Amino acid sequence: MKKMITIALIMLSIASFAQKKQLVESVVNVVNKAVAELDSVTLAPAGVLYKEISENGIKGHYIFDITIREKGFVATVFVVNEGENQISLQNRLKDIIKRYRFSFKVPKRKSYKFQYTFNF
């Protein structure tokens, strides 16, 4: 009985360890990891964001300033290239990006801002 409990506790601790997000602290590493992740999730056809973007009919060239904060949350999304695209499509894309959560976390009480270009 003790062996079963011990095995169960070990399995639970391994599972909880596997689900923790990686902590990225350097500005360069955060930006590189965020850009790589956005590249992968916006690629057709398997990208998580690509599906939502194509369902909303978003097309064009968008440049955004994106700020990431604790636990991979997107804190802000600001449009850099205003006037190039329809405002309604631009706002839809901003909302999609704002809801996205990155697979890594950054240190508490710190935020990291970077510029990203979306081409659809």
Secondary structure, DSSP 8 states (H G I E B T S, - for coil): -HHHHHHHHHHHHHHHHHTS-EE--SHHHHHHHHHHHHHHHTSTTT-HHHHHHHHTT--SEEEEEEEE-GGGBEEEEEESSTTSS-HHHHHHHHHHHHH-B-SEE--TT--EEEEEEEE-
